[in-house]
Amino acid sequence: MKKVLVTGGCGFIGHHIIEHLIKNTDWDVKVVDKLTYASNGFDRLRDINVFDDKRVQVYTNDFSEKFSEGMERELINIDYILHVGAETHVDKSIENPAPFVKSNVEGTMHMLDFARKQNNLERFVYFSTDEVFGPAYGKTLFKEGDRHNPGNPYAASKSGAEALCISYANTYKMPIIITNTMNAFGERQNPEKYIPKTIIDVLKGEKVIVHSDPTKTIAGSRFYIHCRNIADALLFILNKPNETLDIHDATKGKFNIVGEKEVDNLELAKFIAKTLGKELKYEMVDFHSSRPGHDLRYGLDGSKLRAMGFEYPKTFEQSLEKTIKWYLENPKWLGLSQKSL
């Protein structure tokens, strides 16, 4: 039985990873989360029925500060560390970069130093983003190890954390893996994000804002991926033998976790409206020219994981349709009541 530590486990992606681990392994899971606005308290863990599970222990702690001696005593003999927790909202990073550097760079350093003290550590997985590579123009798809070109403070903080991970792998021979993933969606996502916000706007009959190029004819696009698929990819990587992953060379131990297909935001809004059986009202807006730091398109090459045999358990359309219908059955996560639907 393994012990896995998940930072940011009360957050959106983190709680999906915990749910997947509980369903598909016999591991004990320890959660560290400082319960910011993005956590919704413990609501996500309660909703997936793991908050009172004996295999799950939750600690309210801020990893951007060094763990106390007492905290470290509670987190001993960890086999896997999944460092998912981070400040992630691009707009907030543009308004004030300092908390992002504190959490994502300094916090990652503290987690790496903590990991060095673990006698049984098999893997330290740093969960990063496609945004470290900057905008992907045309049909560009960045591969693992391509040069970073962060376009906003959030992306720069994640890039800095990746550099720290590589330095610790080189200097201390730590078993570090870095994953880069793209726009996540799924159940219990913060309503400020594009998919739940679009569901809300369509249900209310309000106009959906679609970010586009300066001509207002080409919508921005992403490779959207359900958190369940992200969690499945992480578990796939963790189950691979060490010798196949180059875990002591983090420049090689990198993996892109990519949505199966590229979808532009107008196409996505139309799919949501069709699934809801509602009319779509929308406006194309050149948001990116007026707000430096936002990129119209990101792109990652997912061929490395595919070549290793990884396949997504569900298609994008299956996952999105299931997610939309889930929100209709659980409107509180959209800030709506059943009567308002």
N, C-alpha and C positions, 0 to 999 in steps of 0.2 A: 504494500500500500504506500503510495507516494504522498508527500505533502507539497501542496502548491500554494504559493502566495500570489494573490492577484491585487495589484494596486488599482484604485479607482473602480472597485468591484460593485459599488452602488450606482455607478453611472450607466449610461445607455449601452455602450459596447461591452463594458465590463460585466454587467449582470447577465447578458446573453452568453458570454464565455463561461460564467459560473454555472448557468443552467445546463449548458452543453456538457461540461465536465461532470456534473452530478448525474446526468442521464447516461453518460457513456463511459465512465470510469468508476473505480472504487476509491479514488483519491480523497484525502482530507483537504479542504479548501480553507485557507485563511485570507481574510479580506482586510485591506487597509484603505480607508476612505475618509477624507476630512469633511464630507457632507456640505459641499458648496450648493449653490442654487441648482446646479446641473444634476445633483444627486437625487432630488426629491426625497430627502431623508432616506429611510429604509423601505420606501414604498415599493420599489422595483423588486427587492429581495422578498418582501412579503407576498407580492403578486405572483411570483414564481414558486412560492411555497418552500423556500430554502432558509428563510430567516431563522426558523426554529429547528432546522435540521442539525443533528449532532455532528454531521460531517463538515458543517460550515461554522466558522468562528469569525466574528466581525469586530474590528477594532477601529475606533474613531481616532485617527491620527493624521498629521500633516507631514508627508514625506519630504516637503521642501525644507523642513528642519531635520536635523540629525535625530534619529530615534534615541529615546532615553534608554538607560541601562535596563530599566524594568520592562520596557517595550521589547527590547532585543531578547530578553529572557522568555517572553511569550512566543517569540518567532524563532525557534531553534530547529535545527535538523530539517531545513527546507530543501526539497529536491529540485523544484522548479520555481522560478520567479517570473511571473508575467507582468511586466511593468507597463500597464495600460493607462494608468492615471495620468492626466495632463490637463492644462488649460488649453482649450481648443477653439474658442470662438474668434474667427478672424477679425470681425468688426471690433471686438473688445481689445484685441491685440493692437489694432491700429490706434485706438483711442489712448491706450496705456500699455506699452510693451513690458513694463517692469514686472508685473505678476507672472508673465509668461516666461521671462528669463529665470525668475526665482523658482517657479515650479518645474518647468520643463528642462532647464539646464542644471541649475544647482540641485534641484530635487533628484534628477537622474544620477548626479554624482553621489548624493547621499545613499541612494538605492544600490549603486555599484559598490560603494564602500561597505554597506551592510552585507551585500552578497559575498564579498571577499571573506567574511567571517564564517560563512556556512561551510561546515566540513563535508556535507553530503551533496553540495550543489552540482546538479547535472546540466542544467540549462538556465541561462538568464536571457529572456526574450524581451527585446525592446520594441514596443509597438509604435511605429512611425507612420508617416503620411506620404501620399503622392505629392503633396505641395512642396516638399523640399527640392524637387526638381524644377519648380517653376512652371510657367505656361508651356503647354505642348501644342505648338502650332501645326496646322495642317493635319497630317496623319501620324505625327510623331508619337512613338511609344517608348518611354524610357526603360532601360534595362537596369537590373541590379548593378550597382557600382558606377553608374553614369554620374557625371559631375553635377553637383547641386547648384541651384540658382534660385534661392528662395525669394519670393516676391512680396512678402509681408512679414511682420515681426513674429507671428505665430510660426510660420514656416521656418524662419531663421532659428527660432528656439528649438524646434525639432531637429533641424540640421545640426545645430551645436551639440545636442544630446547624442545624436548618432556618432559624431566625431569623438565624443567622450567614450562611448561604448567601444569604438574601434581602438582607441588608445589603451583602454583597460584590457582588452583582449590581447593586444600586442605586448603591453608592459607586464601584466600580471598573469597572462595565459589563462584568462577566464573563459569559460564556455558560453560565449555570447552569440546570440542570433538576433538579427534585425529584420523586422518585417515592415514593408510599406504597403499600405492599403488605400483604397479609394473611398468614395462617398458611401457611408453606411446608412442603411435604413432598417426598419423593423418595428416591432411592437414597443410601446412605452418610450418613444423618442420625444425629445423636447419639442413642443409645438412651434418653436421658433425656426425649426429646420424645414427645408423646402417641401418634403413629401407630406408630413402632417399638416403644415400650414396650407398647402394646396388643397388637401382634403377639407379643411375647415372652410376655406374661401369658397370652394365649389358647393359645399353643403349649404352655406349661407347665401349663395347666389351672388357673391362678391367677385370683383375683378381679380384675376390671378396675374401677378407681375412676372413676366418671363424675361430674364436677363439675356441680352443679345449683343451682337456686334454693332459698331457705329452706324451701319446702314439700317439697323432694326429689322433685318430680314433673316438673319442667321442666329438661332438660339444657342446659348452656351450648352455644353454637353459634359457628361460625366459617365464613368463606368460604375453605375450604382451596384452595390452588393449588400445582400441581407446579412445581418450580424450572425445569423446561424451558419451561413457559409464561411464567414470569417473564422468563427470558432472551430468549424470542422477543419479548415485549413491549418489552424494553429495546432490542433490535436494531431493531424496528419504529420506535421513537422516534428512535434515532440516524440512521436512514436518511431521516427526514423533512427537507425543506429548512428552513433556519433561520427563514425568514420565516413559516413556518406554526406555529412553536413559541413565539414571544415569549421567546426565550432570554435577552434582556437584562432581562427583568422576571420574576424568579423567582416572584412572586405569581401570574403567569399561566402560567409554564412549569412547572406542576405536573400530575402525572398519577397517578391511582389505578390500580394494577394489581391487579385483583380476581378472586378465584375466580368461576367461572361460576354457582355456586349455593351457597346456604346449607345447611349440614349440621350437625345437632346431634351432640354427642359420643356419645350413645347409638346413634343411627342409624349413625354411623361405626363404632363398635365392633361392631355387628351385621353390617355389611358385611364387616369384616375377618374375623370368625369364620366367616361363610358362605363366604368365599373360601378360607379355610384348611380348611374342612370340619370345624370343631371347635365344641364347645358354648361358649356365652358365659356366663360367671359374672360378675355385676357388682353393684355397689352404688352407689346415688345418694348423693352426699355434698355437704352444703352447705359447700363449701370456701371460698367467696367471703366469706361473712359473718364467718367466723373469721379470715380472712387479708386484711385491708384491703390494697388495691393490686392485687388481681386482679379483673378484670371478667368478667361472665358472657357478655357478647356484644359483639362489635365489628361495625361495618358501614361499608362504603365504597361509594359510587356509581361504577360503572365506565362510565357512559354516554359520557364524554368520549372515551376511547380507541375505544370501539365506533363512535362517530360518525365517527371518522377512518378507519375501515375495518379496525380490528384484529379478528382472530378467533383464538380459541385453536386450536392444531393438534390437540389431543385433548380429549375431555370429561373431567370429573372422575372418573367411574366408570372409564373406560378407563385413565386415568393411575394411579388408586389400585390397580386390579387388577394392572396391570403392575408396580407398585412392590412389592406384597405378594409376587408370584411371584418377583420379583428377589431379595428377602430370603431366600426359601426356597432359592434357588440359591446365595446368598452369605451364609450364616448368621454368618460371622465378624463382619460389621458389626452383628450383634445381640449379639455376645459369646457365641454358641452354636457348637456343633460340628455337623457333618452327622449324626453318630450320634445326637445328642440330639433330632432332629426326628421 
